[in-house]
Amino acid sequence: MEEHEIWLTGLFNDHLAGLGTSILNAVGLTAEHPMRPWTNGVTMEILVVVLLMLLAIMARASLSVDKPGGLQHFFEVMVAQMHEMAGDIGIHHASKYIPWFGTLFLFILAMNLSGVVPGFESATMTPSVPLGLAICTFLYYNTMGVKELGPLKYIAHFAGPIWWLAPLMFPIEIISNVARLLSLTVRLWGNMFAGEVITNVFTGLTYIVGPAMFMGLHVFVSFLQAALFTLLTMVYIGMATAHEH
């Protein structure tokens, strides 16, 4: 089914089609429509990145010890909550992972909530967007595991605690580890896609009550899915960097 092009994607395709095609060619990909290579998912990701960068600049400029503003309070509470969650999960020295957790949460939340704005859609409705996030998370927690424990000890994680079961446990653990890519991708994409479809259907059937109710549900699901993705990332980090095992 052909993707409905939002107005932002139309601007990119009208004025930056050559740039989009060149980028795809540089990474060995071919656009399905060479004259219109930009997709809604990509343009919404770019928009969210720009907005989050502006938000970070505003937060940095307004930092104050004596009179912290609302934006500073929000980030301080978010960081404190993530520290607490990471500690409950059992992550050692959680501070070095908080930038990744915070960035991941805000990025996913902003992409999820973008679908509430008329004329836009949630970037996470495009399967490649959750897949990209899952791949980044997969590479991150495995890299942190190797960095924390060393290559040999990290690989030993997959063999299990009983040496004579290692030939059985090792392939099972490898498959389980790789399956997290599918789990993270489908959970985020499926929930956001379903939420967007339901919201659009009821918006078309009713005028005020239905849209307002399902917009509220969409916001709730957006927060929930961003938090769940981040929480699962914390769990994977905790498992990958655990010294006890």
C-alpha positions, 0 to 999 in steps of 0.5 A: 500500500502506497504511503500517504505523503504528509506536507512536510515529506512533500516539501522534502521531495519537492526541493531535496529529492536529489539529496535524498536519492544521493544519500540512499545511493551512498549507503547502497539502497535504491528509492522505490520512487527515485523522484520522491525518495523521502518518506514520512518516517524519515522526515518526521525523525529529522523534525524531531531531532531538530526540535530536541536539539532546540529543546536542549539548547533552551534547557542549557541556556536556562540552567540555574542553581538558584532559580531553576525553571520548569524545563530544568525541573522536568529534566532533573525529575526525569534523570532522578527517576531513571537513576532510581529505576536503573538502581532497582534493576541492578545496574552498576554505575548507572550514571554513565548509561543515563544519557543513552536512556534519557535520549532514547526516552525523549526521542521515542516519546517525541516521535510518538506524540508527533502523531497528535499534531494535525498534519503530522504522523508518528514516525514510529508508525514506519516499521524501519524507525522502531527497527533502527532504534532496536538495532542501536539499542542491541549494539549499545548494550552488547558493546557496553557488556563487552566494555564492562566485562571484557570479550571473553567473560561477556561471551561466557554469559551466553554459556550459562552457569552450568558448564556441561549445559553450555553447548545447549545454552549457548545457541539458545541464548544467542537466539534469545538475544537476537530475538530482542530486535524483533520484540522491541521493533514489533512492540513499539511499531504495532502499538503506535500503528494500531493507536494511530489507525484507531484514532483516525477511524473514530476521528472520522466518525465523530467530531468532538467526544470521540477524537478527544478521548482517543487523542488522550489514549494516544498520548497515554500509549505514547508515554507508555511505549517510550517508557517501556522501550527505555525500561527494556533497554535498562534490563538488557544493560543490567543483564549485559553488564552484570558481574555476578552472573 
